[in-house]
Amino acid sequence: MEQPQLDRVQRMAAVLERDGPTCAWCGRTFEGRVVPTTDHLVPRVKGGPSWLENEVAACRRCNGERGHRGAADWLEECHRRGWPADDERVRRVLGLLEAAIGRRGGQRRARVNLATQARRLRRGG
Protein backbone atom coordinates (compact mmCIF):
# COMPACT_ATOMS: atom_id res chain seq x y z
CA MET A 1 0.00 0.00 0.00
CA GLU A 2 1.30 3.45 -0.93
CA GLN A 3 2.36 5.76 1.91
CA PRO A 4 0.31 8.95 2.36
CA GLN A 5 1.87 11.98 0.65
CA LEU A 6 4.08 14.00 2.99
CA ASP A 7 3.91 17.78 3.19
CA ARG A 8 6.93 19.95 2.37
CA VAL A 9 8.30 20.11 5.93
CA GLN A 10 7.89 16.36 6.40
CA ARG A 11 9.62 15.66 3.06
CA MET A 12 12.57 17.91 4.01
CA ALA A 13 12.95 16.06 7.33
CA ALA A 14 12.75 12.71 5.53
CA VAL A 15 15.34 13.78 2.92
CA LEU A 16 17.77 14.86 5.65
CA GLU A 17 17.22 11.59 7.50
CA ARG A 18 17.70 9.57 4.29
CA ASP A 19 20.71 11.44 2.88
CA GLY A 20 22.34 13.21 5.80
CA PRO A 21 22.79 16.91 6.65
CA THR A 22 24.81 18.01 3.62
CA CYS A 23 24.12 19.71 0.31
CA ALA A 24 24.00 17.14 -2.50
CA TRP A 25 25.85 19.55 -4.80
CA CYS A 26 28.58 21.38 -2.84
CA GLY A 27 28.82 19.15 0.22
CA ARG A 28 28.38 21.94 2.77
CA THR A 29 26.91 20.87 6.11
CA PHE A 30 23.59 22.45 7.03
CA GLU A 31 24.34 24.57 10.06
CA GLY A 32 24.30 28.23 10.93
CA ARG A 33 23.63 30.25 7.79
CA VAL A 34 23.71 27.20 5.51
CA VAL A 35 20.04 26.20 5.45
CA PRO A 36 18.67 23.18 3.57
CA THR A 37 16.18 23.65 0.75
CA THR A 38 14.25 21.06 -1.22
CA ASP A 39 15.78 20.60 -4.67
CA HIS A 40 13.81 18.63 -7.27
CA LEU A 41 16.11 16.43 -9.38
CA VAL A 42 13.59 16.54 -12.20
CA PRO A 43 12.56 20.21 -11.98
CA ARG A 44 8.90 21.01 -11.45
CA VAL A 45 8.81 23.01 -14.71
CA LYS A 46 9.90 19.83 -16.52
CA GLY A 47 7.14 17.76 -14.96
CA GLY A 48 8.96 16.64 -11.82
CA PRO A 49 6.65 15.77 -8.94
CA SER A 50 7.00 17.04 -5.36
CA TRP A 51 7.65 13.57 -4.08
CA LEU A 52 10.30 12.50 -1.60
CA GLU A 53 11.74 10.33 -4.39
CA ASN A 54 12.43 13.41 -6.54
CA GLU A 55 14.05 15.55 -3.87
CA VAL A 56 17.49 16.06 -2.39
CA ALA A 57 18.62 18.63 0.13
CA ALA A 58 20.57 21.53 -1.33
CA CYS A 59 21.83 24.78 0.11
CA ARG A 60 20.10 27.92 -1.13
CA ARG A 61 23.12 28.91 -3.23
CA CYS A 62 23.22 25.62 -5.14
CA ASN A 63 19.44 25.36 -5.52
CA GLY A 64 19.26 28.91 -6.88
CA GLU A 65 22.24 28.59 -9.22
CA ARG A 66 21.10 25.24 -10.57
CA GLY A 67 17.74 26.64 -11.55
CA HIS A 68 16.07 24.29 -14.03
CA ARG A 69 19.24 22.59 -15.29
CA GLY A 70 19.24 18.83 -15.39
CA ALA A 71 20.93 16.87 -12.61
CA ALA A 72 23.69 15.60 -14.93
CA ASP A 73 24.50 19.12 -16.16
CA TRP A 74 24.61 20.53 -12.65
CA LEU A 75 26.78 17.65 -11.35
CA GLU A 76 29.20 18.40 -14.18
CA GLU A 77 29.25 22.09 -13.25
CA CYS A 78 29.78 21.32 -9.56
CA HIS A 79 32.78 19.12 -10.36
CA ARG A 80 34.15 21.82 -12.67
CA ARG A 81 33.98 24.21 -9.71
CA GLY A 82 35.84 21.71 -7.54
CA TRP A 83 32.86 20.92 -5.31
CA PRO A 84 32.42 17.40 -3.88
CA ALA A 85 29.01 16.79 -5.46
CA ASP A 86 27.47 13.50 -4.36
CA ASP A 87 27.04 11.66 -7.68
CA GLU A 88 26.01 8.45 -5.92
CA ARG A 89 23.25 10.21 -3.96
CA VAL A 90 21.87 11.79 -7.13
CA ARG A 91 21.93 8.46 -9.00
CA ARG A 92 20.29 6.67 -6.06
CA VAL A 93 17.48 9.23 -5.71
CA LEU A 94 16.85 9.22 -9.48
CA GLY A 95 16.52 5.43 -9.17
CA LEU A 96 14.01 5.90 -6.36
CA LEU A 97 12.03 8.28 -8.57
CA GLU A 98 12.08 5.83 -11.46
CA ALA A 99 10.72 3.09 -9.17
CA ALA A 100 8.08 5.41 -7.67
CA ILE A 101 6.81 6.41 -11.11
CA GLY A 102 6.69 2.73 -12.04
CA ARG A 103 4.51 2.02 -8.99
CA ARG A 104 2.32 5.13 -9.09
CA GLY A 105 2.11 5.67 -12.83
CA GLY A 106 1.57 8.97 -14.60
CA GLN A 107 4.29 11.63 -14.72
CA ARG A 108 4.59 11.50 -18.52
CA ARG A 109 6.64 14.72 -18.76
CA ALA A 110 8.91 13.73 -15.87
CA ARG A 111 9.63 10.31 -17.40
CA VAL A 112 11.33 11.85 -20.46
CA ASN A 113 13.60 14.10 -18.38
CA LEU A 114 14.32 11.31 -15.90
CA ALA A 115 15.32 8.88 -18.65
CA THR A 116 17.68 11.45 -20.20
CA GLN A 117 19.32 12.32 -16.87
CA ALA A 118 19.68 8.67 -15.82
CA ARG A 119 21.24 7.75 -19.18
CA ARG A 120 23.75 10.62 -18.97
CA LEU A 121 24.69 9.73 -15.40
CA ARG A 122 25.21 6.06 -16.32
CA ARG A 123 27.59 7.24 -19.08
CA GLY A 124 29.41 9.39 -16.57
CA GLY A 125 28.10 12.85 -17.50
KEFI-806427 format. One record per residue: residue number from 1; residue in one letter; x, y, z of N, C-alpha, C in turn. Coordinates in steps of 0.2 Angstrom, whole numbers. Example, Ala and Ser with C-alpha at 12.3 -4.5 7.8 and 13.67 -1.06 7.14 Angstrom:
<torlums>
{1; "a"; {66; -28; 39}; {62; -22; 39}; {66; -16; 39}};
{2; "s"; {64; -11; 35}; {68; -5; 36}; {64; 0; 39}};
</torlums>
This chain:
<torlums>
{1; "m"; {4; -6; 0}; {0; 0; 0}; {4; 6; 0}};
{2; "e"; {3; 11; -4}; {7; 17; -5}; {6; 21; 2}};
{3; "q"; {12; 24; 4}; {12; 29; 10}; {8; 35; 8}};
{4; "p"; {5; 38; 13}; {2; 45; 12}; {7; 50; 10}};
{5; "q"; {5; 55; 6}; {9; 60; 3}; {11; 64; 9}};
{6; "l"; {18; 66; 10}; {20; 70; 15}; {20; 77; 13}};
{7; "d"; {19; 82; 18}; {20; 89; 16}; {27; 91; 15}};
{8; "r"; {28; 97; 13}; {35; 100; 12}; {39; 99; 18}};
{9; "v"; {37; 101; 24}; {41; 101; 30}; {43; 93; 31}};
{10; "q"; {38; 89; 31}; {39; 82; 32}; {44; 79; 27}};
{11; "r"; {44; 81; 20}; {48; 78; 15}; {55; 81; 17}};
{12; "m"; {56; 87; 19}; {63; 90; 20}; {66; 86; 26}};
{13; "a"; {62; 84; 31}; {65; 80; 37}; {67; 73; 34}};
{14; "a"; {62; 70; 30}; {64; 64; 28}; {70; 63; 23}};
{15; "v"; {71; 69; 19}; {77; 69; 15}; {83; 69; 19}};
{16; "l"; {83; 74; 24}; {89; 74; 28}; {90; 68; 32}};
{17; "e"; {85; 64; 34}; {86; 58; 37}; {89; 53; 33}};
{18; "r"; {86; 53; 27}; {88; 48; 21}; {96; 49; 19}};
{19; "d"; {97; 56; 18}; {104; 57; 14}; {109; 60; 19}};
{20; "g"; {107; 63; 25}; {112; 66; 29}; {111; 74; 28}};
{21; "p"; {115; 77; 33}; {114; 85; 33}; {119; 89; 29}};
{22; "t"; {120; 86; 23}; {124; 90; 18}; {121; 92; 11}};
{23; "c"; {123; 97; 8}; {121; 99; 2}; {123; 93; -3}};
{24; "a"; {118; 91; -7}; {120; 86; -12}; {125; 88; -18}};
{25; "w"; {125; 95; -19}; {129; 98; -24}; {136; 100; -22}};
{26; "c"; {136; 104; -16}; {143; 107; -14}; {146; 104; -8}};
{27; "g"; {142; 99; -5}; {144; 96; 1}; {144; 100; 8}};
{28; "r"; {142; 106; 8}; {142; 110; 14}; {137; 107; 19}};
{29; "t"; {139; 107; 25}; {135; 104; 31}; {129; 110; 32}};
{30; "f"; {123; 108; 33}; {118; 112; 35}; {119; 114; 42}};
{31; "e"; {121; 120; 44}; {122; 123; 50}; {123; 130; 50}};
{32; "g"; {121; 134; 55}; {121; 141; 55}; {118; 144; 49}};
{33; "r"; {121; 148; 45}; {118; 151; 39}; {117; 147; 33}};
{34; "v"; {120; 141; 33}; {119; 136; 28}; {112; 132; 29}};
{35; "v"; {107; 134; 26}; {100; 131; 27}; {98; 126; 22}};
{36; "p"; {95; 120; 23}; {93; 116; 18}; {87; 118; 14}};
{37; "t"; {87; 117; 8}; {81; 118; 4}; {79; 112; 0}};
{38; "t"; {73; 111; -2}; {71; 105; -6}; {73; 107; -13}};
{39; "d"; {77; 102; -16}; {79; 103; -23}; {76; 97; -27}};
{40; "h"; {72; 98; -32}; {69; 93; -36}; {74; 91; -42}};
{41; "l"; {76; 85; -42}; {81; 82; -47}; {78; 83; -54}};
{42; "v"; {71; 81; -55}; {68; 83; -61}; {64; 89; -59}};
{43; "p"; {66; 95; -62}; {63; 101; -60}; {55; 101; -61}};
{44; "r"; {52; 105; -57}; {44; 105; -57}; {42; 107; -64}};
{45; "v"; {46; 112; -67}; {44; 115; -74}; {45; 110; -79}};
{46; "k"; {49; 104; -78}; {49; 99; -83}; {45; 93; -81}};
{47; "g"; {40; 94; -77}; {36; 89; -75}; {37; 85; -69}};
{48; "g"; {43; 87; -65}; {45; 83; -59}; {40; 84; -53}};
{49; "p"; {38; 79; -50}; {33; 79; -45}; {37; 81; -38}};
{50; "s"; {33; 84; -34}; {35; 85; -27}; {34; 79; -23}};
{51; "w"; {38; 74; -24}; {38; 68; -20}; {45; 67; -17}};
{52; "l"; {45; 64; -11}; {52; 63; -8}; {57; 59; -13}};
{53; "e"; {54; 55; -17}; {59; 52; -22}; {62; 56; -27}};
{54; "n"; {60; 62; -28}; {62; 67; -33}; {66; 73; -29}};
{55; "e"; {67; 72; -23}; {70; 78; -19}; {77; 76; -16}};
{56; "v"; {81; 81; -16}; {87; 80; -12}; {88; 87; -8}};
{57; "a"; {92; 87; -3}; {93; 93; 1}; {99; 97; -3}};
{58; "a"; {98; 103; -4}; {103; 108; -7}; {103; 114; -3}};
{59; "c"; {109; 117; -2}; {109; 124; 1}; {106; 129; -4}};
{60; "r"; {104; 135; -2}; {100; 140; -6}; {105; 142; -12}};
{61; "r"; {111; 142; -11}; {116; 145; -16}; {115; 140; -22}};
{62; "c"; {116; 133; -20}; {116; 128; -26}; {109; 127; -29}};
{63; "n"; {104; 127; -25}; {97; 127; -28}; {96; 133; -32}};
{64; "g"; {98; 139; -30}; {96; 145; -34}; {100; 145; -41}};
{65; "e"; {107; 143; -40}; {111; 143; -46}; {110; 137; -51}};
{66; "r"; {107; 132; -48}; {106; 126; -53}; {99; 128; -57}};
{67; "g"; {95; 131; -54}; {89; 133; -58}; {85; 127; -60}};
{68; "h"; {84; 127; -67}; {80; 121; -70}; {85; 117; -74}};
{69; "r"; {91; 117; -73}; {96; 113; -76}; {95; 106; -74}};
{70; "g"; {97; 101; -79}; {96; 94; -77}; {101; 92; -72}};
{71; "a"; {100; 87; -68}; {105; 84; -63}; {112; 83; -66}};
{72; "a"; {112; 80; -72}; {118; 78; -75}; {122; 84; -76}};
{73; "d"; {119; 89; -79}; {122; 96; -81}; {125; 99; -75}};
{74; "w"; {121; 99; -69}; {123; 103; -63}; {129; 99; -60}};
{75; "l"; {128; 92; -60}; {134; 88; -57}; {140; 90; -60}};
{76; "e"; {140; 90; -67}; {146; 92; -71}; {149; 99; -69}};
{77; "e"; {144; 104; -68}; {146; 110; -66}; {149; 111; -59}};
{78; "c"; {146; 107; -55}; {149; 107; -48}; {156; 104; -48}};
{79; "h"; {157; 99; -51}; {164; 96; -52}; {169; 100; -55}};
{80; "r"; {166; 104; -60}; {171; 109; -63}; {173; 114; -58}};
{81; "r"; {168; 116; -54}; {170; 121; -49}; {174; 118; -43}};
{82; "g"; {175; 112; -43}; {179; 109; -38}; {175; 107; -32}};
{83; "w"; {169; 106; -32}; {164; 105; -27}; {164; 97; -26}};
{84; "p"; {163; 94; -20}; {162; 87; -19}; {155; 85; -20}};
{85; "a"; {152; 86; -26}; {145; 84; -27}; {144; 76; -26}};
{86; "d"; {139; 74; -24}; {137; 67; -22}; {134; 64; -28}};
{87; "d"; {138; 62; -33}; {135; 58; -38}; {131; 52; -36}};
{88; "e"; {134; 48; -32}; {130; 42; -30}; {123; 44; -27}};
{89; "r"; {123; 49; -23}; {116; 51; -20}; {111; 53; -25}};
{90; "v"; {114; 57; -30}; {109; 59; -36}; {107; 53; -40}};
{91; "r"; {112; 48; -41}; {110; 42; -45}; {105; 38; -41}};
{92; "r"; {106; 37; -35}; {101; 33; -30}; {94; 36; -30}};
{93; "v"; {94; 43; -29}; {87; 46; -29}; {84; 46; -35}};
{94; "l"; {87; 47; -41}; {84; 46; -47}; {82; 39; -48}};
{95; "g"; {85; 34; -46}; {83; 27; -46}; {76; 26; -42}};
{96; "l"; {76; 30; -36}; {70; 30; -32}; {64; 33; -35}};
{97; "l"; {65; 38; -39}; {60; 41; -43}; {58; 37; -48}};
{98; "e"; {62; 34; -52}; {60; 29; -57}; {56; 24; -55}};
{99; "a"; {58; 21; -49}; {54; 15; -46}; {47; 18; -44}};
{100; "a"; {47; 24; -41}; {40; 27; -38}; {36; 28; -44}};
{101; "i"; {38; 31; -50}; {34; 32; -56}; {31; 25; -58}};
{102; "g"; {36; 20; -58}; {33; 14; -60}; {28; 11; -56}};
{103; "r"; {28; 12; -49}; {23; 10; -45}; {16; 14; -46}};
{104; "r"; {17; 21; -46}; {12; 26; -45}; {9; 27; -52}};
{105; "g"; {13; 27; -57}; {11; 28; -64}; {11; 36; -65}};
{106; "g"; {8; 38; -71}; {8; 45; -73}; {15; 48; -74}};
{107; "q"; {15; 54; -73}; {21; 58; -74}; {25; 58; -81}};
{108; "r"; {21; 58; -86}; {23; 58; -93}; {29; 62; -94}};
{109; "r"; {28; 69; -92}; {33; 74; -94}; {40; 72; -90}};
{110; "a"; {39; 70; -84}; {45; 69; -79}; {48; 63; -82}};
{111; "r"; {45; 58; -85}; {48; 52; -87}; {53; 53; -92}};
{112; "v"; {52; 58; -97}; {57; 59; -102}; {63; 62; -99}};
{113; "n"; {62; 67; -95}; {68; 71; -92}; {72; 66; -88}};
{114; "l"; {68; 62; -84}; {72; 57; -80}; {76; 52; -84}};
{115; "a"; {73; 49; -89}; {77; 44; -93}; {83; 48; -96}};
{116; "t"; {83; 54; -98}; {88; 57; -101}; {94; 58; -96}};
{117; "q"; {92; 60; -90}; {97; 62; -84}; {100; 55; -82}};
{118; "a"; {96; 50; -81}; {98; 43; -79}; {103; 41; -84}};
{119; "r"; {102; 41; -91}; {106; 39; -96}; {113; 42; -96}};
{120; "r"; {113; 49; -95}; {119; 53; -95}; {123; 51; -89}};
{121; "l"; {120; 50; -83}; {123; 49; -77}; {127; 42; -77}};
{122; "r"; {123; 37; -81}; {126; 30; -82}; {132; 31; -86}};
{123; "r"; {132; 35; -91}; {138; 36; -95}; {144; 40; -92}};
{124; "g"; {142; 43; -86}; {147; 47; -83}; {147; 54; -85}};
{125; "g"; {141; 57; -86}; {141; 64; -88}; {137; 65; -94}};
</torlums>
